[in-house]
């Protein structure tokens, strides 16, 4: 049967995940877990994230407010929930699977400018929802999916996402048997009362109903499991069956959530509701093995992540580097280790006296970032771990700063900097890429970095080559600056190894120090964390964790 015939035969179903009561209750993980369950029932599944921001993509959003930017293989800068989808489904997702209010409006306006609407009036409704629907259906076609799961950002009742709720209403009115809605709502347990309250969820469901959309499944997030009495109460007032109210208490790990949902019978309810061709038995054997390994680590490996985006007022935002943190965990679990990850603000290391705390850790990782803030502290950290032979892994900016530190303290180059920090410095060992100069000059900063998947050629007998066990690799990038090729020769003469380059040899993609000088001192210009998966840990993270555990 041809691909075209298969597409015609398959009837794609659409499942929407919306939020009630408050944000941050776990819509992304719920969507990912549902996707995993349906995949384990033998279905082809793809996942979409809709962000209600005017930003065209996530690249210009503040990391301390929005979390990390997750880059897809084809280069789109997206919300970190796209990373959750890729990790749970163990697939690469295309740019079509992420949209914002800004990107949808931009597409509609561009179409109007090109006479795509034939000269008629273009209106917010129906044209914005219809563009949204077009993208959702295209995602199903591209993935040849049985089910398209779409997470709508924000909380029902907000002005920002009402047009996306309207898209759900339009799709459901057109084909009610092919569209289902899951609401992830929060049931608080006020300490002064000591009782789980359902009223906020009732109001959220009614608010959704006011937009013409009925929730079919209600995922009840709460600190504790929801009891039968409250399931019945929600069912009575929200027009669902008690079996369609799914208990979602706080769990030890997000990776326990698919099994908890399955215990509640969620995949069976979804298969029945959407009349999906599900296998009668679910196969979560690989997932269950991963979860067991994650809880049975025999020894601990202590890793410090030194970043600049952790602090927000009095709170620590660990999710800002979520892909890095999860990549560390996956590799530790693979090695039978329990990772103990500590978040350290680079700004606390401007005073070198604070550096002695690093001796408490088996390994130190400096993730990506931009700008001047916290750079002095990062350079002090890198110098300390290099001299004290503490395993070091630098990602993107973490590699650039490792090269800068080496130029300053080993090559003894005066007035040394990166062009990003001090463009007037005499020795710019890290410089803006040639293709980026004109873009920076005119302020063309959105979606214009070196983005997406590029090839790197690895040199024989290097730490990086031994980790990957192959010569050619594909990794995802997000940067404007690179090691200045004018300084490569002098750096190599002083012992630095550029172990991976672009195919033409012009871009330094990985650097390291030889093992006889340091047990593990590696930097990469790309972002390996973006391809780390629970069932497929990234080899470079695994090499770093192994070296950290084995170092004295």
C-alpha positions in Angstrom: 0.0 0.0 0.0 1.3 3.4 -1.0 2.0 6.1 1.6 -0.8 8.2 0.1 -3.3 5.2 0.5 -2.2 4.7 4.1 -2.8 8.4 4.9 -6.3 8.1 3.3 -7.1 5.0 5.3 -5.9 6.4 8.6 -8.4 8.6 10.5 -6.4 10.9 12.7 -7.8 11.8 16.1 -7.1 15.0 18.0 -6.6 15.3 21.8 -6.3 18.7 23.4 -4.8 19.3 26.9 -5.9 22.5 28.6 -5.2 23.9 32.1 -7.6 24.9 34.9 -7.2 26.9 38.1 -3.6 27.9 37.7 -0.5 27.5 35.5 2.4 25.3 36.3 0.3 22.2 37.3 1.9 19.9 34.7 0.1 20.2 31.4 3.3 19.4 29.5 4.2 16.3 31.5 0.5 15.2 31.4 0.6 15.6 27.6 3.9 13.7 27.4 2.7 10.9 29.6 -0.6 10.5 27.7 1.5 10.4 24.5 3.7 7.7 26.0 0.7 5.6 27.0 -0.9 5.8 23.6 2.4 5.0 21.9 2.7 2.0 24.2 -0.7 0.9 23.1 0.7 0.6 19.5 -0.4 4.0 18.2 1.5 6.5 16.1 1.5 9.7 18.2 2.8 13.2 17.7 2.6 16.2 20.1 2.1 20.0 19.6 2.7 22.9 22.0 0.7 26.2 21.6 2.2 29.1 23.5 -0.2 32.1 23.9 2.7 34.7 23.6 3.0 37.3 20.9 6.7 36.2 20.6 7.1 34.5 17.2 9.2 31.8 18.9 10.8 31.2 22.3 14.3 32.4 21.3 13.8 35.9 22.7 12.1 35.0 25.9 13.9 35.6 29.2 15.2 32.2 30.6 14.6 33.2 34.2 10.9 33.8 33.5 10.2 31.2 30.8 12.8 28.5 31.4 15.3 27.2 28.8 14.8 27.5 25.1 14.6 24.0 23.4 15.9 23.9 19.9 14.4 21.4 17.4 16.5 19.6 14.9 15.3 21.9 12.1 16.3 24.9 14.1 13.1 26.3 15.6 13.5 27.8 19.1 10.7 26.5 21.2 9.3 26.1 24.7 10.8 23.4 27.0 7.7 21.3 26.8 8.8 20.3 23.3 11.8 18.7 25.0 9.5 16.7 27.3 7.6 15.4 24.2 10.7 14.4 22.5 12.1 12.7 25.6 9.0 10.8 26.4 8.2 9.7 22.8 11.9 9.2 21.9 11.3 11.0 18.6 12.5 14.2 16.9 9.6 16.7 16.3 9.4 19.2 13.4 9.0 23.0 13.6 5.3 22.6 12.6 4.6 21.2 16.0 5.2 24.4 17.9 3.3 27.6 17.5 2.7 30.9 19.3 0.1 33.6 19.0 2.7 35.7 17.3 3.6 33.0 14.7 0.0 32.3 13.9 -0.8 36.0 13.4 2.4 36.4 11.4 1.4 33.6 9.0 -2.1 35.0 8.5 -0.8 38.5 7.9 1.8 37.2 5.4 -0.9 35.3 3.6 -3.1 38.4 3.4 -0.2 40.5 2.0 0.2 37.8 -0.7 -3.5 37.9 -1.6 -3.9 34.5 -0.1 -7.4 35.4 1.0 -8.5 36.6 -2.4 -9.2 40.2 -1.3 -11.8 39.4 1.4 -11.8 40.8 4.9 -9.4 38.9 7.2 -10.7 38.6 10.7 -9.5 37.3 14.0 -12.3 34.8 14.0 -12.4 32.6 12.0 -9.0 33.2 10.3 -6.7 32.8 13.4 -8.3 29.6 14.7 -8.4 28.2 11.1 -4.6 28.8 10.7 -4.2 27.0 14.0 -6.3 24.1 12.8 -4.4 23.9 9.6 -1.1 23.5 11.5 -2.6 20.9 13.8 -3.9 18.8 10.9 -0.6 19.2 9.1 1.3 17.8 12.1 -0.9 14.7 11.9 -0.2 14.3 8.2 3.6 14.8 8.6 3.8 12.3 11.3 1.3 9.9 9.8 -0.2 9.9 13.3 -3.2 8.1 14.7 -3.3 10.8 17.4 -2.2 14.4 17.6 -1.9 15.7 21.2 -2.0 19.4 21.4 -1.2 21.3 24.7 -2.7 24.7 24.9 -0.6 27.0 27.1 -2.0 29.1 29.9 -5.2 28.6 31.9 -8.8 28.5 30.7 -10.5 31.9 31.1 -7.4 33.9 30.1 -7.8 36.3 27.2 -4.5 35.1 25.7 -5.6 31.6 24.8 -9.3 32.1 23.9 -8.6 31.9 20.2 -7.0 28.5 20.6 -10.0 27.3 22.6 -12.1 28.5 19.7 -10.0 26.3 17.4 -10.9 23.3 19.6 -14.6 24.3 19.5 -14.5 24.6 15.7 -12.8 21.2 15.3 -15.1 19.5 17.7 -18.3 20.9 16.1 -17.0 19.7 12.7 -16.2 16.2 13.8 -17.1 15.5 17.5 -16.0 11.8 17.4 -12.5 12.8 16.4 -11.7 15.4 19.1 -11.3 14.9 22.8 -10.4 17.4 25.6 -8.4 16.8 28.7 -8.4 19.4 31.4 -5.5 19.4 33.9 -6.8 21.2 37.0 -5.5 21.8 40.5 -7.3 20.7 43.7 -5.8 22.6 46.6 -5.6 21.3 50.1 -5.5 24.4 52.3 -3.4 23.8 55.4 -5.9 25.7 57.6 -8.8 23.6 56.4 -7.1 20.2 55.7 -9.6 19.2 53.1 -9.2 18.8 49.3 -11.4 21.4 47.6 -13.1 20.8 44.2 -14.8 24.2 43.7 -12.0 25.8 41.7 -12.0 22.9 39.3 -15.8 23.2 38.9 -15.4 26.8 38.0 -12.6 26.1 35.5 -14.7 23.5 33.7 -17.7 25.9 33.5 -15.4 28.6 32.2 -14.3 26.2 29.5 -17.9 25.4 28.8 -18.7 29.1 28.3 -16.3 28.9 25.3 -18.4 26.1 23.9 -15.9 23.3 24.8 -16.7 20.4 27.2 -13.8 18.6 29.0 -14.0 14.8 28.5 -11.3 13.9 31.0 -10.3 15.8 34.1 -6.8 15.2 35.4 -7.0 16.1 39.1 -3.6 17.5 40.2 -3.1 17.7 43.9 -0.5 17.1 46.6 -2.5 13.9 47.6 -4.4 11.3 45.7 -8.0 12.2 45.0 -10.6 10.0 46.8 -13.8 8.5 45.4 -16.0 11.0 47.1 -14.3 13.9 45.3 -14.2 12.0 42.0 -18.0 11.6 42.3 -18.5 15.3 43.2 -16.4 16.5 40.2 -18.2 14.1 37.9 -21.6 15.3 39.1 -20.9 19.0 38.6 -18.6 18.8 35.5 -20.7 16.4 33.3 -18.2 13.5 33.2 -18.2 10.0 34.5 -16.3 9.3 37.8 -13.9 7.1 35.8 -13.0 10.1 33.7 -11.6 11.9 36.8 -8.0 10.9 37.0 -6.1 11.2 40.2 -2.7 12.9 39.7 -1.0 13.3 43.1 2.6 14.6 43.5 5.0 11.7 42.8 8.6 11.0 43.4 9.5 11.4 39.7 7.8 12.7 36.6 8.7 9.4 35.0 6.2 7.7 37.4 3.3 9.6 35.9 2.6 7.3 32.9 2.3 4.3 35.2 0.1 6.3 37.6 -2.2 7.3 34.7 -2.3 3.7 33.5 -3.3 2.5 37.0 -6.2 5.0 36.8 -7.2 3.4 33.4 -6.5 6.6 31.4 -5.3 5.0 28.2 -8.3 2.6 28.1 -10.7 5.6 28.6 -9.0 7.5 25.8 -8.9 4.6 23.4 -12.6 4.1 24.0 -13.6 7.8 23.8 -11.8 8.4 20.5 -12.5 4.9 19.1 -8.7 4.4 18.6 -7.3 1.1 17.2 -5.4 0.4 20.4 -3.6 -2.8 21.2 -5.5 -4.6 24.0 -2.3 -4.8 26.1 0.0 -1.9 26.9 3.8 -2.4 26.6 5.7 -0.2 29.0 8.5 -2.7 29.7 11.3 -0.5 28.6 9.9 2.5 30.4 9.4 0.4 33.6 13.0 -0.8 33.4 14.3 2.8 33.1 12.2 3.9 36.1 13.5 1.0 38.2 17.1 1.9 37.3 16.4 5.5 38.3 15.5 4.4 41.8 18.2 1.7 42.4 21.5 3.6 42.1 24.0 2.0 44.4 26.5 4.9 44.7 26.1 8.7 44.4 27.8 11.0 41.9 27.9 14.6 42.9 27.6 17.1 40.1 27.6 20.9 40.4 25.8 22.9 37.6 27.2 26.4 37.6 24.8 28.7 35.8 23.6 32.3 35.7 19.8 31.9 35.5 19.0 30.0 38.7 18.0 32.9 40.9 14.6 34.7 40.7 14.0 36.7 43.8 14.1 34.4 46.8 13.5 31.3 44.6 15.7 28.9 42.7 14.5 28.0 39.2 16.0 24.5 38.6 13.8 24.0 35.4 15.7 26.7 33.6 18.3 24.1 32.6 15.9 21.2 32.5 17.4 19.4 29.5 20.9 19.5 31.0 19.7 18.3 34.4 17.7 15.4 32.8 20.6 14.4 30.6 22.8 14.1 33.7 20.2 11.9 35.3 19.8 9.6 32.3 23.5 8.9 32.1 23.9 8.4 35.8 21.0 5.9 35.8 22.5 4.1 32.9 25.7 3.7 35.0 23.8 2.5 38.0 24.5 5.7 39.9 22.3 8.1 41.9 22.9 11.7 40.7 23.1 14.4 43.3 22.8 17.7 41.4 23.5 21.0 43.1 22.7 24.3 41.4 25.4 27.0 42.0 25.0 30.6 40.8 28.1 31.8 38.9 27.8 35.2 40.5 28.7 33.7 43.9 32.2 32.8 42.6 33.4 36.3 41.8 35.2 36.0 45.2 37.8 33.3 44.7 37.6 32.3 48.3 34.2 30.7 47.6 35.8 28.3 45.1 36.9 25.7 47.7 33.3 24.5 47.8 33.9 22.9 44.4 36.1 20.2 46.0 32.9 18.7 47.4 31.8 17.7 43.9 32.8 14.8 41.6 32.2 16.9 38.5 31.3 20.4 37.4 29.2 21.4 34.4 28.8 25.0 33.0 25.8 25.2 30.6 25.0 27.7 27.9 24.1 31.3 28.3 24.6 34.8 27.0 25.9 38.2 28.1 28.3 39.5 30.7 26.5 38.7 33.9 28.2 36.0 36.1 31.1 35.6 33.6 33.9 36.4 36.1 32.6 33.7 38.4 32.4 31.1 35.6 36.0 31.9 34.6 37.1 31.5 38.2 35.3 28.1 38.4 36.8 26.9 35.1 40.3 27.8 36.2 39.8 26.1 39.6 38.5 22.8 38.2 41.2 22.8 35.5 44.0 23.2 38.0 42.5 20.8 40.6 41.7 18.2 38.0 38.0 18.1 38.7 36.1 16.7 35.7 34.6 19.5 33.7 32.0 19.7 31.0 31.3 23.0 29.2 28.4 23.4 26.9 28.2 26.2 24.3 29.2 29.3 26.4 30.8 26.8 28.8 33.2 25.8 26.0 33.9 29.4 24.9 34.7 30.4 28.4 37.0 27.4 28.8 39.0 28.5 25.8 39.1 32.1 27.1 40.3 30.9 30.5 43.0 28.9 28.9 44.1 31.8 26.8 44.3 34.1 29.8 46.0 31.8 32.3 48.0 29.3 30.2 48.9 31.3 27.1 49.1 34.5 29.3 47.6 36.6 26.5 47.0 40.2 27.7 43.7 42.0 27.2 41.9 38.8 26.2 38.1 38.4 25.9 35.3 37.2 23.8 33.8 39.6 21.3 30.4 39.2 23.1 31.8 40.5 26.4 34.4 43.1 25.2 34.5 43.6 21.4 37.4 46.1 21.9 39.8 43.7 23.5 43.1 43.2 21.7 42.9 39.3 21.8 39.4 38.1 20.9 39.8 34.4 21.2 36.1 33.9 20.7 34.6 36.0 17.9 31.3 36.6 16.2 30.7 34.3 13.2 31.2 36.0 9.9 27.6 35.3 8.8 26.3 36.9 12.0 28.0 40.3 11.7 25.5 41.9 9.4 22.6 40.6 11.5 23.9 42.0 14.7 24.7 45.3 13.0 21.0 45.8 12.0 19.5 44.2 15.2 18.2 41.2 13.3 18.3 39.0 16.4 15.2 36.8 16.3 15.7 33.3 15.0 18.9 34.2 13.2 21.6 32.4 15.2 23.3 29.3 14.0 20.3 27.1 14.9 19.5 23.4 14.5 21.3 20.3 13.5 24.8 20.4 12.0 27.5 17.8 11.3 30.7 17.6 13.3 33.8 15.5 12.3 35.6 14.0 15.3 39.4 13.3 15.5 40.7 9.9 16.3 42.1 9.0 19.8 40.2 11.8 21.5 37.8 11.7 24.5 34.9 12.8 22.4 35.5 10.3 19.6 35.8 7.5 22.2 32.5 8.6 23.8 30.5 8.7 20.5 32.3 5.6 19.0 31.9 7.2 15.5 33.6 9.8 13.4 30.6 11.8 12.1 27.9 13.2 14.5 24.9 15.4 14.2 24.1 17.8 17.0 21.9 20.8 17.6 23.3 24.4 17.8 22.3 27.8 19.2 25.0 30.4 19.1 26.4 33.5 17.3 30.0 33.2 18.4 32.8 30.7 17.7 36.4 30.1 18.7 38.4 32.6 16.6 40.3 30.5 14.0 43.3 32.9 14.3 44.0 31.5 17.8 43.6 27.8 17.1 47.2 27.1 16.3 48.6 28.8 19.3 46.1 27.2 21.6 46.9 23.7 20.2 50.7 24.4 20.7 50.0 24.9 24.4 48.1 21.6 24.7 44.5 22.3 23.9 42.9 19.8 21.5 40.2 20.8 19.1 38.8 17.3 18.7 35.8 18.1 16.6 35.3 20.5 13.7 32.7 21.4 11.1 33.2 19.3 7.9 35.3 22.1 6.2 37.4 22.5 9.3 36.6 26.1 9.8 34.5 25.9 13.0 35.8 24.4 16.3 33.0 22.3 17.6 34.6 20.4 20.5 37.7 21.0 22.6 39.4 19.0 25.3 42.6 18.6 27.3 44.5 15.3 27.0 43.8 12.7 29.7 47.4 12.8 30.9 46.8 16.5 31.8 43.2 16.2 33.1 40.8 13.3 33.7 38.0 15.0 31.8 38.1 18.6 30.5 35.7 18.8 27.6 33.8 21.6 25.9 31.3 21.5 23.1 29.9 24.3 21.0 26.6 22.5 20.4 23.9 21.4 22.9 24.1 17.6 23.4 21.5 17.8 26.2 18.8 18.4 23.5 19.2 14.8 22.2 19.4 13.0 25.6 16.5 10.6 26.1 15.4 8.4 29.1 15.8 5.3 27.0 18.8 6.6 25.0 21.2 8.6 27.2 23.6 10.9 25.5 27.1 9.3 25.2 29.0 12.5 26.0 27.0 13.0 29.3 27.6 9.3 30.1 31.4 9.8 29.5 31.4 12.9 31.8 29.4 11.1 34.6 31.7 8.1 34.3 34.8 10.2 34.6 33.3 12.2 37.5 32.5 9.0 39.4 35.9 7.4 38.7 38.1 10.5 39.4 39.9 10.7 42.7 
